[in-house]
Amino acid sequence: MKKRMTLNIRLQNIFIVMILGVLTSCNFKSKTDAQLITDKPSDTLTKTISFSYQDITGIGKDSKYNRRDNSDIIKVGDTYYVWYSRMDSPVTSGYWANIWYATSKDEGYTWQEQGLALDLGAQSAFDSHSVFTPNILVRNGKYYLYYTGVKPTPGHAKAEFEGNHTTDFTAIGLAVSNSPDGPFKRIENNPVLDISETPEAFDSYRIDDASLLVKDNKIWLYYKGRSIIHGSKGPKLTEMSVAYAENPEGPFIKHEGALLDKSHEVLIWKKDGGVASLASISKTINYAKDGVHFTTLVDGLTNMPKAPGLYRPDLEDGNQGENTPGWGIAMKVKKGEAYLVRFEME
């Protein structure tokens, strides 16, 4: 019996070595078929990651309004909800937006725009010029709408927004409702996440793109940051980090430093007990078992979704959502128009 067990173990070891040898000898040259090798030796395999797109109705191409920077998607009963930035045409920038929302009954192919979810903040408030890039979390029967806010350029003679790289700071605010249909009311301690005061910090100029996760019974708020010392080069040097809180309204405590560089748009989701993230600048998918220490799983991505949000059941109240379906909503931006499309991650 011992000899048989020893032989079986040797055969298993030989088989593992053969598989690893095959994987090591493969030369993945094609950037159109990015190769993914999981972090679990027992699950060693390769996958091809690709993206496909479908036009949608209701919040797709529109001659009157431009829409962009949508949230992740949640389902309430039999209805899917998404929030997004909406601007009057021909404005395509989110720095001149309000937040609207829409619903779908067929997994995001057809939508009905329901109305305004959040208007501008009070005069002189951090969000008095634009509210944009929303995201959602449902917890304990309440709907938490996180968003980015910006006010007119300080000191501008006409109180207009310049979009400069020195004084147009952004921050993340929060509005809460008892229903996905609103009304959403701002909390008193807004903004819930502000820029760092140290100029050298990666988030000393811009804080944007909230993406939520409940982990270890805490609220994890992933976000992107830009440093004021980078000036006009800042967008290409955007980095991602996370802040933690005991409850959705904060206070949030920032993780020290950035977690992931070259990550201009924040998209995270649950994967294999950890956290996956898409980084748009580096064209990679990254993974961290602990949600913090990311390593690259997939590189060389092409045809990537822009400012995407996934249908994420784990954002719904009481839904563990360990498996994230691979569809969502993203934006397309062309000259003079910005609109939303459906995508699938295959």
C-alpha positions as CSV (number, residue, x, y, z in Angstrom):
1,M,0.0,0.0,0.0
2,K,2.8,2.4,0.9
3,K,4.6,1.7,-2.4
4,R,1.4,2.4,-4.3
5,M,0.8,5.7,-2.4
6,T,4.4,6.7,-3.1
7,L,4.0,5.9,-6.8
8,N,0.8,8.0,-7.0
9,I,2.5,11.0,-5.4
10,R,5.5,10.7,-7.8
11,L,3.1,10.5,-10.8
12,Q,1.2,13.6,-9.5
13,N,4.5,15.5,-9.1
14,I,5.6,14.5,-12.6
15,F,2.3,15.7,-14.0
16,I,2.5,19.1,-12.2
17,V,6.1,19.6,-13.5
18,M,5.0,18.8,-17.1
19,I,2.1,21.3,-16.9
20,L,4.4,24.0,-15.5
21,G,6.9,23.2,-18.2
22,V,4.3,23.7,-20.9
23,L,3.1,27.0,-19.5
24,T,6.7,28.2,-19.1
25,S,7.6,27.4,-22.7
26,C,4.6,29.1,-24.2
27,N,5.4,32.4,-25.8
28,F,2.4,34.7,-25.5
29,K,3.2,37.3,-28.1
30,S,-0.3,38.4,-29.1
31,K,-1.6,41.4,-27.2
32,T,-5.1,40.8,-28.5
33,D,-5.3,37.5,-26.6
34,A,-4.1,38.5,-23.2
35,Q,-3.2,35.4,-21.2
36,L,-4.4,34.9,-17.6
37,I,-2.8,32.4,-15.2
38,T,-4.6,32.2,-11.9
39,D,-2.7,32.6,-8.6
40,K,-3.7,29.1,-7.4
41,P,-1.2,26.3,-8.5
42,S,-4.0,23.7,-8.3
43,D,-6.1,25.8,-10.7
44,T,-3.3,26.5,-13.2
45,L,-4.9,27.2,-16.6
46,T,-5.0,29.9,-19.2
47,K,-7.8,32.1,-20.4
48,T,-8.4,34.7,-23.1
49,I,-10.0,38.0,-22.0
50,S,-11.9,39.9,-24.6
51,F,-14.6,42.6,-24.6
52,S,-17.7,42.9,-26.7
53,Y,-20.2,45.8,-26.9
54,Q,-23.9,46.3,-27.5
55,D,-25.8,49.5,-28.3
56,I,-28.5,50.2,-25.7
57,T,-31.7,52.3,-25.8
58,G,-32.9,54.9,-23.4
59,I,-29.4,56.2,-22.3
60,G,-27.5,55.5,-25.5
61,K,-26.8,57.9,-28.3
62,D,-28.8,61.1,-27.9
63,S,-28.8,64.4,-29.8
64,K,-30.0,66.4,-26.8
65,Y,-27.9,65.0,-23.9
66,N,-24.5,63.4,-23.3
67,R,-24.1,60.7,-20.7
68,R,-20.9,59.2,-19.3
69,D,-19.1,57.9,-16.2
70,N,-21.7,55.5,-15.0
71,S,-21.9,53.6,-11.6
72,D,-21.7,49.9,-11.1
73,I,-25.2,48.3,-11.5
74,I,-27.4,46.8,-8.8
75,K,-30.6,44.9,-9.0
76,V,-33.7,45.7,-6.8
77,G,-36.4,43.1,-7.1
78,D,-36.6,42.5,-10.9
79,T,-35.2,45.9,-11.9
80,Y,-31.6,46.9,-12.6
81,Y,-30.4,50.4,-11.6
82,V,-27.5,52.5,-12.9
83,W,-26.5,56.1,-12.1
84,Y,-24.4,58.3,-14.4
85,S,-23.3,61.9,-15.3
86,R,-25.5,63.7,-17.7
87,M,-24.7,67.0,-19.6
88,D,-26.6,69.1,-22.1
89,S,-25.3,68.6,-25.6
90,P,-22.7,69.4,-26.9
91,V,-20.9,69.3,-23.5
92,T,-19.0,66.0,-23.2
93,S,-17.0,66.7,-20.0
94,G,-18.2,65.5,-16.6
95,Y,-17.1,68.8,-15.0
96,W,-20.4,70.2,-16.2
97,A,-22.8,67.5,-15.1
98,N,-25.6,66.4,-12.8
99,I,-26.3,62.8,-11.8
100,W,-29.2,61.0,-13.3
101,Y,-30.4,57.4,-13.2
102,A,-32.1,54.8,-15.3
103,T,-33.7,51.3,-14.9
104,S,-33.7,48.1,-17.0
105,K,-35.7,44.9,-16.9
106,D,-33.6,42.9,-19.4
107,E,-30.0,42.8,-18.0
108,G,-29.1,46.2,-19.4
109,Y,-30.1,46.1,-23.1
110,T,-33.0,48.5,-22.8
111,W,-33.2,51.3,-20.3
112,Q,-35.7,53.9,-19.2
113,E,-34.3,57.2,-17.9
114,Q,-36.1,57.9,-14.6
115,G,-34.9,61.4,-13.7
116,L,-32.4,63.5,-11.8
117,A,-30.9,61.7,-8.8
118,L,-28.6,64.5,-7.5
119,D,-28.3,68.2,-8.4
120,L,-25.5,70.6,-7.7
121,G,-24.5,71.5,-4.2
122,A,-25.2,74.8,-2.5
123,Q,-23.3,77.9,-3.6
124,S,-19.6,77.8,-2.5
125,A,-19.9,74.1,-1.5
126,F,-17.2,71.7,-2.8
127,D,-19.8,70.3,-5.4
128,S,-21.5,73.6,-6.5
129,H,-20.3,73.4,-10.1
130,S,-20.6,69.7,-11.0
131,V,-21.5,66.3,-9.5
132,F,-20.4,63.3,-11.5
133,T,-18.8,59.8,-11.5
134,P,-21.4,58.3,-9.1
135,N,-21.3,54.9,-7.5
136,I,-23.7,53.0,-5.3
137,L,-23.7,50.8,-2.2
138,V,-26.8,49.3,-0.5
139,R,-26.5,48.5,3.2
140,N,-28.9,48.1,6.1
141,G,-31.9,49.2,3.9
142,K,-30.3,52.4,2.8
143,Y,-28.9,53.5,-0.6
144,Y,-25.6,55.3,-0.5
145,L,-24.7,57.3,-3.6
146,Y,-21.0,58.3,-3.7
147,Y,-20.0,61.0,-6.2
148,T,-17.3,63.4,-7.2
149,G,-17.8,67.1,-6.7
150,V,-16.1,70.2,-8.0
151,K,-16.8,73.9,-7.5
152,P,-15.9,76.9,-9.7
153,T,-12.3,77.9,-9.9
154,P,-11.4,79.8,-6.7
155,G,-10.9,83.5,-7.4
156,H,-12.3,83.3,-11.0
157,A,-13.8,86.7,-11.8
158,K,-17.0,85.2,-13.3
159,A,-17.1,82.2,-10.9
160,E,-16.5,79.8,-13.8
161,F,-14.6,76.5,-13.9
162,E,-11.3,76.6,-15.7
163,G,-10.2,73.0,-15.5
164,N,-6.7,74.0,-14.5
165,H,-4.0,71.9,-12.9
166,T,-3.4,73.9,-9.8
167,T,-6.6,75.0,-7.9
168,D,-9.5,73.0,-9.3
169,F,-9.6,70.4,-6.6
170,T,-12.1,67.6,-6.4
171,A,-13.4,65.5,-3.5
172,I,-15.9,62.6,-3.0
173,G,-19.2,63.3,-1.4
174,L,-22.1,61.1,-0.3
175,A,-25.9,61.3,-0.5
176,V,-28.3,58.8,1.1
177,S,-31.8,57.6,0.4
178,N,-34.3,55.0,1.7
179,S,-35.1,54.1,-1.9
180,P,-33.1,53.6,-5.1
181,D,-35.5,56.2,-6.7
182,G,-34.6,58.8,-4.1
183,P,-34.8,61.4,-2.9
184,F,-31.1,61.4,-2.1
185,K,-30.0,63.8,0.6
186,R,-26.4,64.9,1.3
187,I,-24.9,63.9,4.6
188,E,-23.7,66.6,7.0
189,N,-20.0,65.7,7.0
190,N,-19.4,66.0,3.2
191,P,-17.1,65.5,1.6
192,V,-16.4,62.0,3.0
193,L,-13.0,61.9,1.2
194,D,-10.8,64.9,0.5
195,I,-7.4,65.5,-1.1
196,S,-4.2,65.0,0.9
197,E,-2.5,68.1,2.2
198,T,1.0,67.0,1.4
199,P,1.8,68.1,-2.1
200,E,4.0,65.0,-2.8
201,A,1.1,62.7,-2.0
202,F,-0.4,60.8,-5.0
203,D,-3.9,62.3,-4.2
204,S,-3.0,65.9,-3.4
205,Y,-4.9,67.4,-6.3
206,R,-7.7,65.1,-7.4
207,I,-9.8,62.4,-5.7
208,D,-12.4,60.8,-7.9
209,D,-14.1,57.6,-9.0
210,A,-15.4,55.9,-5.9
211,S,-15.9,52.1,-6.1
212,L,-17.2,50.3,-3.1
213,L,-16.7,47.0,-1.4
214,V,-17.8,45.4,1.8
215,K,-14.9,43.4,3.2
216,D,-14.2,42.1,6.7
217,N,-17.4,43.9,7.7
218,K,-15.9,47.2,6.8
219,I,-16.6,49.6,3.9
220,W,-13.7,49.8,1.5
221,L,-13.8,52.8,-0.8
222,Y,-11.4,52.5,-3.7
223,Y,-10.6,55.7,-5.5
224,K,-8.2,57.3,-7.9
225,G,-5.9,60.2,-7.1
226,R,-3.7,62.7,-8.9
227,S,-0.8,64.7,-7.4
228,I,-0.6,68.5,-7.7
229,I,3.1,68.3,-8.4
230,H,2.4,66.5,-11.7
231,G,0.6,69.4,-13.2
232,S,-0.7,68.8,-16.7
233,K,0.9,65.3,-16.8
234,G,-1.3,64.2,-13.9
235,P,-4.0,62.3,-15.9
236,K,-1.4,59.9,-17.2
237,L,0.1,59.4,-13.8
238,T,-3.2,58.6,-12.0
239,E,-3.0,56.0,-9.2
240,M,-5.5,54.0,-7.2
241,S,-5.8,53.5,-3.5
242,V,-8.5,52.7,-0.8
243,A,-10.0,54.2,2.3
244,Y,-11.7,52.3,5.1
245,A,-14.7,53.0,7.4
246,E,-16.8,51.2,9.9
247,N,-20.0,52.4,8.2
248,P,-20.9,53.9,4.8
249,E,-21.0,57.5,6.1
250,G,-17.4,57.3,7.4
251,P,-15.2,58.6,8.8
252,F,-12.9,57.1,6.2
253,I,-9.2,56.4,6.9
254,K,-6.9,56.3,3.9
255,H,-4.5,53.5,3.2
256,E,-1.0,54.9,3.3
257,G,0.0,55.6,-0.3
258,A,-1.2,54.2,-3.6
259,L,-2.0,50.5,-4.3
260,L,-1.9,50.5,-8.1
261,D,-0.4,52.9,-10.6
262,K,-1.5,53.6,-14.2
263,S,-5.1,53.2,-13.1
264,H,-7.0,56.2,-14.4
265,E,-10.5,54.6,-14.1
266,V,-11.4,52.6,-11.1
267,L,-13.2,49.3,-11.6
268,I,-13.0,46.6,-8.9
269,W,-14.9,43.4,-8.3
270,K,-14.9,40.3,-6.1
271,K,-12.8,37.4,-7.4
272,D,-11.8,34.1,-5.8
273,G,-12.1,35.5,-2.3
274,G,-10.1,38.6,-3.2
275,V,-10.3,41.7,-5.3
276,A,-9.7,42.2,-9.0
277,S,-9.1,45.6,-10.7
278,L,-8.9,46.8,-14.2
279,A,-6.2,49.5,-14.8
280,S,-6.9,51.4,-18.0
281,I,-3.5,53.1,-18.5
282,S,-1.4,49.9,-18.2
283,K,-4.1,47.9,-19.9
284,T,-4.1,45.2,-17.2
285,I,-6.3,43.2,-14.9
286,N,-4.8,42.9,-11.4
287,Y,-5.6,40.8,-8.4
288,A,-5.1,41.1,-4.6
289,K,-6.1,38.3,-2.3
290,D,-6.1,40.8,0.6
291,G,-7.5,43.7,-1.5
292,V,-4.3,45.6,-1.1
293,H,-1.2,44.0,-2.6
294,F,-2.0,43.8,-6.3
295,T,-0.2,41.7,-8.9
296,T,-0.9,41.6,-12.6
297,L,-3.0,38.7,-13.9
298,V,-3.6,39.9,-17.4
299,D,-1.8,42.4,-19.6
300,G,-1.9,43.6,-23.1
301,L,-5.7,44.2,-23.0
302,T,-7.2,45.7,-26.1
303,N,-10.6,47.2,-26.9
304,M,-11.1,47.9,-23.2
305,P,-14.3,49.5,-21.9
306,K,-14.0,53.2,-20.9
307,A,-15.1,54.3,-17.4
308,P,-16.9,51.0,-16.9
309,G,-19.3,49.8,-14.2
310,L,-20.2,46.1,-13.7
311,Y,-23.3,44.5,-12.5
312,R,-22.2,43.7,-9.0
313,P,-24.6,41.7,-6.8
314,D,-22.2,42.2,-3.8
315,L,-23.3,45.8,-3.7
316,E,-26.8,44.8,-2.9
317,D,-28.1,44.7,0.6
318,G,-27.2,41.3,2.2
319,N,-26.0,39.8,-1.0
320,Q,-22.6,38.1,-0.7
321,G,-22.2,38.2,-4.5
322,E,-19.0,36.1,-4.6
323,N,-19.4,35.6,-8.4
324,T,-19.6,38.8,-10.5
325,P,-21.4,38.4,-13.8
326,G,-19.3,39.7,-16.6
327,W,-21.5,42.4,-18.0
328,G,-21.8,46.1,-17.4
329,I,-22.2,49.6,-18.8
330,A,-19.4,51.8,-20.1
331,M,-19.1,55.0,-22.1
332,K,-18.1,55.9,-25.6
333,V,-16.7,59.3,-26.4
334,K,-16.5,60.7,-29.9
335,K,-16.1,64.2,-31.1
336,G,-19.1,66.1,-29.8
337,E,-20.9,63.2,-28.2
338,A,-20.6,60.9,-25.1
339,Y,-23.0,58.0,-24.6
340,L,-23.4,54.7,-22.8
341,V,-23.2,51.2,-24.1
342,R,-23.5,47.7,-22.7
343,F,-20.3,45.5,-22.6
344,E,-19.5,41.9,-21.8
345,M,-16.2,40.7,-20.4
346,E,-15.6,37.3,-21.9
